[in-house]
């Protein structure tokens, strides 16, 4: 029972970093999708009109990357991190693949809807 509660406590301490990664990924997808929609919606739109949305997407990627690095650092410092360190690279890679696939899917969807 003690091992289970210590694992639960360590996972709760990692929760803010995981939520920040989720928030950053959502920001990136929404920002870049909005930029594509703004640019492709009308013929007279310029890149300057889509700049705030592109900045939102870029900020989302930065938040995602920082949260991922802080999460990795926290995992390496925790006692349970030694058992997880081997799968940490795979988890990080999986997070990036999911982020890029979601961003590509939303960009493709918005492109198809606007044409």
C-alpha positions as CSV (number, residue, x, y, z in Angstrom):
1,X,0.0,0.0,0.0
2,X,2.9,2.4,0.8
3,X,4.5,1.8,-2.6
4,X,1.2,2.6,-4.3
5,X,0.6,5.8,-2.5
6,X,4.2,7.0,-3.2
7,X,3.7,6.3,-6.9
8,X,0.4,8.2,-6.8
9,X,2.1,11.1,-5.1
10,X,4.9,11.2,-7.7
11,X,2.4,11.0,-10.6
12,X,0.4,13.9,-9.1
13,X,3.6,16.0,-9.0
14,X,4.0,15.3,-12.7
15,X,0.4,16.2,-13.6
16,X,1.0,20.0,-14.1
17,X,3.8,19.3,-16.7
18,X,1.5,16.8,-18.5
19,X,-1.3,19.4,-18.6
20,X,1.1,22.1,-19.9
21,X,2.1,19.7,-22.7
22,X,-1.5,19.2,-23.5
23,X,-2.3,22.9,-23.4
24,X,0.7,23.7,-25.6
25,X,-0.3,21.0,-28.1
26,X,-3.8,22.4,-28.3
27,X,-2.5,25.9,-28.7
28,X,-0.3,24.9,-31.6
29,X,-3.1,23.1,-33.4
30,X,-5.6,25.9,-32.9
31,X,-3.1,28.6,-33.8
32,X,-1.8,27.1,-37.0
33,X,-5.2,26.0,-38.1
34,X,-6.6,29.5,-37.6
35,X,-3.6,30.9,-39.6
36,X,-4.4,28.5,-42.5
37,X,-8.1,29.4,-42.4
38,X,-7.3,33.1,-42.3
39,X,-5.0,32.9,-45.3
40,X,-7.1,30.7,-47.4
41,X,-10.5,32.2,-46.6
42,X,-10.3,35.2,-48.9
43,X,-8.1,36.1,-51.8
44,X,-7.2,39.5,-50.3
45,X,-5.8,38.3,-47.0
46,X,-2.1,38.9,-46.3
47,X,0.3,37.0,-44.1
48,X,0.1,39.9,-41.6
49,X,-3.5,39.0,-40.9
50,X,-2.5,35.5,-39.9
51,X,0.5,36.5,-37.9
52,X,-1.3,36.5,-34.4
53,X,-2.6,33.0,-35.1
54,X,0.8,31.8,-36.2
55,X,2.4,33.3,-33.0
56,X,-0.2,31.4,-31.0
57,X,0.8,28.2,-32.7
58,X,4.5,29.0,-32.2
59,X,3.9,29.7,-28.5
60,X,2.1,26.4,-28.2
61,X,5.1,24.6,-29.6
62,X,7.4,26.4,-27.2
63,X,5.2,25.6,-24.2
64,X,5.0,22.0,-25.4
65,X,8.8,21.7,-25.7
66,X,9.5,23.4,-22.3
67,X,7.0,21.3,-20.5
68,X,8.4,18.2,-22.1
69,X,11.9,19.0,-21.0
70,X,10.8,19.9,-17.4
71,X,8.8,16.7,-17.3
72,X,11.9,14.7,-18.4
73,X,14.0,16.5,-15.8
74,X,11.5,15.8,-13.1
75,X,11.3,12.2,-14.1
76,X,15.1,11.8,-14.0
77,X,15.3,13.3,-10.5
78,X,12.5,11.1,-9.0
79,X,13.3,7.7,-7.6
80,X,10.7,6.1,-9.8
81,X,12.4,7.8,-12.8
82,X,15.2,5.2,-13.0
83,X,12.7,2.5,-14.0
84,X,11.0,4.9,-16.4
85,X,14.2,6.4,-18.0
86,X,14.4,3.7,-20.6
87,X,10.9,4.4,-21.9
88,X,11.2,8.2,-21.6
89,X,12.7,8.6,-25.1
90,X,9.9,6.6,-26.5
91,X,7.3,8.6,-24.6
92,X,8.8,11.9,-25.8
93,X,8.9,10.6,-29.4
94,X,5.3,9.5,-29.1
95,X,4.2,12.9,-27.8
96,X,5.9,14.6,-30.7
97,X,4.3,12.2,-33.2
98,X,0.9,12.7,-31.8
99,X,1.3,16.5,-31.8
100,X,2.5,16.6,-35.4
101,X,-0.3,14.2,-36.6
102,X,-3.0,16.2,-34.9
103,X,-1.6,19.5,-36.3
104,X,-1.3,17.9,-39.8
105,X,-4.9,16.5,-39.6
106,X,-6.3,19.9,-38.6
107,X,-4.4,21.7,-41.2
108,X,-5.5,19.3,-43.9
109,X,-9.1,19.5,-42.6
110,X,-9.1,23.3,-42.7
111,X,-7.5,23.3,-46.1
112,X,-10.2,21.0,-47.5
113,X,-13.0,22.9,-45.9
114,X,-11.8,26.2,-47.3
115,X,-11.3,25.0,-50.9
